[in-house]
Amino acid sequence: MKKALISLAVMATIVVSALARISGQTDSPRRTIYCGIAFYNQENLFDTIHDEGKIDTDFLPGGSYHWDTQKYYAKLHNMATVLSQLCTERIKGGAAFIGLSEVENERCMKDLVAQPELAEMGMKYIFEEGTDRRGIDVCCLYNPKMFHPKSHRLIPPKGYEEWSGGHQTRGVLLVEGNLLGEYVHFLVNHWPSRGATSPSREYMGRICREIIDSIQTARPGAKVILMGDLNDDPDNKSVTEALGAKLSKKKVQEADLYNPWNDTLRKKGQGTLLYDGMWNLFDQIIFTGNFLGDDRSTFKFFKNEIFMPDYLINQSGKYKGGPKRTTSGGIWQNGYSDHFPTQIYLVKEI
């Protein structure tokens, strides 16, 4: 009987080993690694000090928002709270890279990363002063344990001021470096507001397309992630035609851009900002087709989602269900932003 049991055990081991070989499993199983990328419009992260040449008077102590040190540090704390929680559903260390918009200056970024929530994570920032008249700029946070920047530069929108009749807009922050073993290019954007006409955003879409084309010419097969407040929805012309971001995976080639957010807005009915009772999804993260596919030996797209926990949502009043912003109707709400953050997860197996 004992010999029979031993024989059965040996046979079971042989069968399991055979199945492991067929399925590609080994005695050392592959380890799954997730990586989080996010974007968050900070909704007027201004300090209380006037910046020469900038229209920032609303956010001075005597301005329309009656901005003061207490409100400024409450804003910093609130922003740091959200930023520290992005992508933590699957990654204990949070997001590797977070694009930001509507930040006034480098002082704000120094104060932001000094907040305990971000300081404990060791988050660093990249900021370059732009030419926006109000002084709101694009910039980024990154976790140096996951992302090592090699270079960065703010690319001005060539020809935009002449084309627009003297109006200025934000440049594109290009950051490139090593993302957990893979070289990735990030483009952080804040396109012209809806106060400008659609061609203004289409112009910026073409600018970004040119930047990506130049990257791919210099580095064939380059991985690129574009993010930002585009002030247009995923299916608007600035995104689908000028930038050339495709909405269906089936049509995406390796060097193409894929935009996963249209289904979120049009099928799920979810957006990142609420205006006149209608959702828009302006805050998008778009990436090259080489992030798609089943071969997880390199990072591949896993999922995208809007980050909207209950504390970020207005629970009552005129704007119920929308983002709980810093001020509403000129009254300080001690809120967060008029936009929800967006995030994507990448995955690979090693």
Secondary structure, DSSP 4 states (H G I P E B T S, - for coil): -HHHHHHHHHHHHHHHHHHHHHHT--SSPPPEEEEEEEEEEEEEE--SSPPTTS--GGGSTTSTT---HHHHHHHHHHHHHHHHHTTTTT-TT--SEEEEEEE--HHHHHHHHTSHHHHTTT-EEEE-----TT--EEEEEE-TTTEEEEEEEEE--TTHHHHTTS-----EEEEEEEETTEEEEEEEEEPPPTTS-HHHHHHHHHHHHHHHHHHHHHSTT-EEEEEEE-SS-TTSHIIIIIS-EES-GGG--TTSEE-TTHHHHHTS---SEEETTEEE--EEEEEEGGG-SS-TTS-EEEEEEE---GGGB--SSTTTTSB--SEETTEE-----SS--EEEEEEEE-
